[in-house]
């Protein structure tokens, strides 16, 4: 377990060997208290990275946050991609200078299958995703269409989002998704009126 402040300072690190009884899919293995750290650093400035290693199996990693995604103090991650053809597919290796949460790949205007997506990236730990376009395209076309984004981009103030949500005369609101991506399994109510809704 690594507790980091945003973007990359390690505040706490520990590990523990655990035994999960056969037939159980989960077990409580540790209880952590970081109340003092949260008070000092701020909940939106902390990321807790957890790792589970089982002999003979791929390691599992998850990042836990202490605040809702929109309230995290994320910096521009500077994601870099390295591409190598693999038959009809392409192997895309992602690296990042700063934490990139829920990072995903997209081929603009091209349907494709992704071996994984919405991954959490941290500096020094490359992640490879195999992308298989629905139609055959050249490496140059693949590179031109490939976009790598993360949670940071969904809250970036650099792009005018006013065209994404437009009110109608009858009071309804129309949302378009030509530039939007959704990564959620829950809805949150905000206590303010977003700037892009008239």
matplotlib code that plots the C-alpha trace (Angstrom):
import matplotlib.pyplot as plt

x = [0.0, 1.4, -0.2, 0.8, 0.1, -0.8, 1.1, 3.9, 5.2, 5.1, 3.7, 3.3, 4.3, 3.6, 3.0, 1.5, 1.3, -2.3, -4.2, -7.7, -9.5, -10.5, -14.0, -13.9, -13.7, -12.8, -11.5, -10.7, -6.9, -6.0, -7.6, -5.8, -6.3, -5.0, -7.2, -4.3, -2.8, -6.1, -6.4, -2.8, -2.8, -6.5, -8.7, -8.5, -4.7, -4.3, -4.2, -3.9, -2.4, -3.1, -1.4, -2.3, 0.3, -0.6, 2.1, 1.4, -1.2, -1.1, -0.8, -3.9, -3.7, -6.3, -6.2, -8.5, -9.4, -10.6, -12.7, -15.1, -13.2, -14.2, -12.6, -9.2, -6.3, -4.9, -2.2, -1.9, -0.4, 1.5, 0.6, 3.0, 2.2, 4.5, 3.0, 4.0, 2.1, 1.0, -0.7, -4.1, -3.7, -1.4, 0.2, 0.0, 2.2, 1.3, 3.6, 3.0, 4.9, 2.2, -0.7, -3.4, -6.6, -9.1, -6.9, -8.4, -7.5, -9.7, -9.4, -11.1, -13.8, -12.7, -14.4, -12.0, -11.6, -9.4, -7.9, -8.3, -9.3, -9.9, -6.7, -4.9, -1.4, 1.5, 5.0, 7.5, 4.8, 4.0, 0.7, 0.2, -3.2, -3.8, -6.0, -7.7, -9.3, -12.5, -11.0, -7.5, -5.5, -1.9, 0.4, 0.4, -3.5, -3.5, -1.1, -3.1, -6.4, -5.1, -6.0, -5.0, -7.0, -7.7, -9.9, -8.0, -9.2, -12.8, -12.4, -9.9, -10.8, -8.8, -11.7, -15.0, -17.7, -20.6, -21.7, -22.0, -25.0, -27.7, -31.0, -34.2, -37.1, -39.4, -37.0, -35.4, -31.6, -29.9, -26.5, -24.3, -21.4, -19.3, -16.4, -17.5, -16.6, -18.4, -16.7, -19.1, -21.4, -23.1, -24.7, -23.9, -26.0, -24.1, -25.2, -24.5, -25.4, -22.6, -21.3, -22.1, -25.9, -27.8]
y = [0.0, 3.4, 6.7, 9.5, 13.2, 14.6, 14.4, 12.0, 12.4, 9.2, 9.8, 6.2, 2.7, -0.7, -4.3, -7.4, -11.1, -12.3, -15.6, -15.6, -18.8, -21.2, -20.5, -16.8, -14.1, -11.4, -10.9, -7.8, -7.8, -4.4, -1.3, 2.0, 5.4, 8.4, 11.0, 13.2, 13.0, 14.0, 17.0, 18.1, 17.3, 17.6, 14.7, 15.8, 15.7, 12.0, 8.8, 5.3, 2.7, -0.9, -3.9, -7.6, -10.2, -13.9, -16.4, -17.5, -14.8, -11.3, -8.6, -6.6, -2.9, -0.4, 3.3, 4.6, 8.2, 10.1, 12.6, 12.4, 12.4, 16.0, 17.2, 15.6, 18.0, 16.2, 17.7, 17.3, 13.7, 14.0, 10.6, 9.2, 6.3, 3.8, 1.8, -1.5, -3.5, -7.0, -8.7, -7.0, -5.3, -2.7, -2.8, 0.6, 1.1, 4.0, 5.9, 9.0, 11.7, 12.2, 10.0, 9.5, 8.0, 6.1, 6.6, 5.3, 5.0, 6.0, 5.8, 8.9, 7.8, 4.1, 1.2, -1.0, -3.6, -2.8, -5.5, -3.1, 0.5, 2.9, 2.0, 3.9, 4.9, 6.0, 7.2, 4.4, 1.7, 1.2, -0.3, -2.0, -2.2, -4.2, -2.4, -4.2, -1.8, -3.1, -2.3, -2.7, 0.6, 1.5, 2.3, 6.0, 6.0, 4.3, 6.9, 9.8, 8.5, 7.4, 9.6, 8.9, 10.7, 10.4, 11.7, 14.9, 15.7, 15.4, 18.4, 20.3, 24.0, 24.4, 23.4, 25.3, 22.8, 25.2, 23.3, 20.0, 21.0, 23.2, 24.3, 24.1, 26.6, 24.1, 23.8, 20.5, 20.1, 18.4, 16.8, 15.7, 13.3, 14.1, 15.3, 13.8, 10.6, 9.0, 6.9, 6.3, 3.8, 6.3, 9.7, 12.7, 15.7, 19.0, 22.0, 24.6, 25.4, 24.5, 27.4, 25.6, 25.4, 28.6]
z = [0.0, -1.0, 0.1, -2.2, -2.2, -5.6, -7.8, -6.7, -3.1, -1.1, 2.4, 3.6, 2.4, 3.9, 2.9, 4.6, 3.8, 4.0, 3.7, 2.1, 3.0, 0.2, -1.1, -0.1, -2.7, -0.3, 3.2, 5.4, 5.7, 7.0, 8.5, 7.9, 9.6, 7.7, 9.4, 10.5, 7.0, 5.4, 7.7, 6.8, 3.1, 2.2, 1.0, -2.6, -2.5, -1.6, -3.6, -2.0, -4.3, -3.3, -4.8, -4.5, -5.6, -5.8, -6.9, -10.5, -11.2, -12.6, -10.0, -9.2, -8.6, -7.5, -6.5, -3.8, -3.3, -0.3, -2.3, -5.3, -8.6, -9.5, -6.2, -6.8, -7.3, -10.3, -12.5, -16.2, -16.4, -19.6, -20.9, -23.6, -25.9, -27.6, -30.5, -32.0, -34.6, -33.6, -36.6, -37.1, -33.7, -32.1, -28.7, -27.1, -24.0, -21.8, -19.5, -17.5, -15.6, -13.0, -11.8, -14.6, -13.2, -15.4, -18.4, -21.7, -25.3, -28.2, -32.0, -33.4, -35.8, -35.8, -34.0, -32.1, -29.4, -26.4, -24.2, -21.3, -20.8, -17.9, -16.2, -13.4, -14.4, -12.1, -13.0, -13.6, -14.2, -17.9, -18.9, -22.3, -24.0, -27.2, -29.6, -32.5, -35.1, -36.7, -40.1, -41.3, -41.0, -41.5, -38.5, -39.7, -39.6, -36.2, -34.8, -36.2, -34.8, -31.4, -28.3, -24.7, -22.1, -18.3, -15.6, -15.7, -19.2, -18.2, -15.9, -18.0, -18.2, -21.4, -23.7, -24.1, -23.1, -23.7, -26.8, -25.0, -23.0, -24.5, -23.0, -25.1, -25.0, -23.3, -20.4, -21.3, -21.5, -24.4, -23.8, -26.7, -26.4, -29.5, -27.3, -23.9, -22.3, -19.3, -16.7, -13.9, -12.2, -9.9, -10.1, -7.9, -7.3, -7.3, -5.2, -7.8, -11.4, -13.8, -16.0, -19.2, -18.5, -19.3]

ax = plt.figure().add_subplot(projection="3d")
ax.plot(x, y, z, "-o")
ax.set_aspect("equal")
plt.show()
